[in-house]
């Protein structure tokens, strides 16, 4: 059976003059232990002791004390709701197991009645306290919320109150263990429990308040537990403050991530905040991957009078600590580098420890889905080793996780921007392709159609006019053939379907052949003056002859388009320090704006727009040149002082190893 009526409620109803007070668990523990110590210190024997512990787990903490109390009296009763093996028994003292849903499971009782003194503690736990403590425990599992439990009840040394409380509890005990009736009857008769006292005021005062025992153990125990409670409270406050600092740190780094998707800014803020918060002498955060040989330190926090490592190459390949982090994907903390075998047996680590005065060393990986992105290092450079707390290590791990997510987010954003730029470039290419091919194909087709229709419909056309019509049709068909050829050439180059046939070449002969092709193709149009300034002692170059001539021809042809006939084009070539010959084709023509020097090599780029240009062409020539030059391992670029300031196109060709003088090689026309 179980009883739903509270003992505290019964006591307050029986004695209306009582006023309940609020007690915390720590205070009740101090009072209980002080009352028990008073029994152990008393010279008189056989007091009545009734203790109710709510749950068995609370009783287990005090079981050894009640074995000692049992040596003083055979009238000791212990009540508790069983959780494991707590049962009704009479070993040492009387155990009473009540039902878990009994009202006693929410109450805390300790009654002590002796011949010359009596004390009682009757409290009930606040339901609001139970709910609040459960909520706080979920929010912060590390906090000890047991001491903060709140109880409402009575603690007094008034004998009459103690006798009434004993009467109520003895009735509960009899309901659970009727076989104890004779034993309980004896103690009731001995202390007059349940009987009315005489009306003499002096007798009543003597029976209620007289006490001739030494109360010093009671007072000492009370003081000790009150001090312990203050310490626990202070510890709880420190834990809450540390948790608040941790949350502020995480929030500051999260705010930095939200403010900026720049990974450099994120790492800078994280290094400063983490190093400052944990009181490190030095905090390093750097990008690193498993196979890296070294990392350049860009982000560092320093305390005063500590040597900086910013900008230096931090060794990783032969670093045993880094290799261990990579192997296990777990952080490492070396509490004392001087006495750690991993440091003392590694020349590299010992050198770093001595040079940068590292006494304690923490290395934590920055991971995302098992992928190593970087490292967080904390150095403590004091004369004594640093004692890293568990909460500090958890904080470093939490920040490393935040950094990993931020770096991936920044990378994703950067990749998205690159992708957007590529899509924009593709869209421009598509638009230019449609516009240019439409214009370049439609115009010659229209001309060819008109010429052929005229030849077919005018049989009596004069011979001279007929020849003009044929020449025009042939010229425009050649223009169409060149357009299609440029498309096929660029497609083959970009797809890697071109077979290269490198050979030793004389650059002068390649230039002469390219100029010959240009003059033959545009014999009817005036060309700017073309000057060639190539030293006869220029070393031989190694390239595919046909493609080298194609590059020179296209660059010179491009210069001719944008240079007036009265202008000048100059071709020069000189060896550079990289075992390459640098060829420059300079003109005095229209020039290029600085922001367009790179995009002129894009496919279908038109300096004046696709349909408003005065110079013809597909916009593929420079793109083809870039693919050819890259194919033999060279570089190509453009320079210009701006609009109407002329322009220069440069490209490099490898020099034949050991070639000190020019060797003439005939380049066959294919």
C-alpha angles and dihedrals in degrees: 000000000000132000118221096190115101118235088217091055091050092049094050090047092051093045108034094178091071118102116201120227133205117253133181121222092250091056092048091050090053092049093046094050091045091053091049091048089052089058092049091049096048120100093210119088141217104036120171112250123184117179127178115192103184094222134026092242090064091047091052090062091059103033094105091053092054091051086059091046089051088065088064100047144013090209099081120129123187121191126192142150106250120242102164122353104342106130141156108286144140101221111132089338139358115286119199118192111200127189117277090236092053116116087242089073089073096044138079119208136177119169122180120182123175135161095268105024143024135192133177138190117193117170139157123208116245113247090217090055091053093053094042095050092049089053093048091047090056092050095047114015091179093066119094101229095170093089090053095059111123128222133185118211154086133303115178145144091215106128096211092055091046092051091050092048090048090051092054094047095045088056089054090049092052090051090058098034112026090170089075092066096109093047092048091047089057094053091045091054092044096054098026094244110179095013128110117245128224120275097240108124093211093050090046092052092046093049094045104042110015113119126165099176130104108267095188095099088051092052094043092050091048092051092046094053094044089055090047089051091052090051091050090048091050090048090051091051090050090050091050091047091050090049090050091050090049091051091048091051094048090046093051091052091044089051090051089052091051093047094052140017089201107118091206092057091047093052092046093054093043093052093050096045097043095045092048095045096050095041093238122169090221133008120192127187118180141159114255141159130204096261099042118129095204142347129222111232109231102154121052141156117205133188119210121297096011123129114249123232095187113138093014126120107252111209117237110156096070095028108117093199093053092046091051091051090050092048097051102024086228134116124254129214120194105194095189117019092187093062100034115109093212090060099039093051094049118077090198095053093042090052091051092047093051096042097047098029094237110176099164122024131194121186118183124179122232103222138178117189090336094310116124111232102164149323135259114207128187119192124194111196104182123122091252126057117263118244104220112206123221091242091054092053090050089050093053090050091050092050091047089053091050091049091050092053090046093051092050089047091050091047091049091050092048091048089049091052091049090048091050090051091049091049090049090050090049090049091051089047091051092049092047091046092054094044098043098041090045091052097039093047100037096050098053092039090054091049093047090048092051092048094048093045089051092050091048098045099039108058090164094055112136115259094242093054091045089056091050090052092050094047091050092050091048093049093051093045087053088051090053092046090053091050092052091044092053090052092051093044094052092044092053093046094049094046093050094241094129118105112215121215106190118195141162108278141183107230092208092059091048090052092048092051092048092050090048091056092049095049091048093050096048100032092136096052125072113248129206117254109280118205125188117205105179121146115237087224094059110132120249116266131219117229144109103284098216094049093045090054089047092054093049092046094050094046092048091044089051090051090050091054093058100034121080118236091255090055129090137238120200127195117199135168132192135167116248133202094267096069089260135118113231113212118198126193108191127183138183094223139110098319130211129263113243095243091057100050092100101037094054085083092057120108116269093005110160119190093211100032130273099280105021099059124122093202119068127225142103100259090241100102099086092040088055091048091053092051092049095048092047088051093065093040098260134125132237129197143153133231131189139162090224141269115359090000097106126245141241128214117201131190134167132225127193117254119231107256112253094012109139100162135034118270118198115233124179114234111212120217112241 
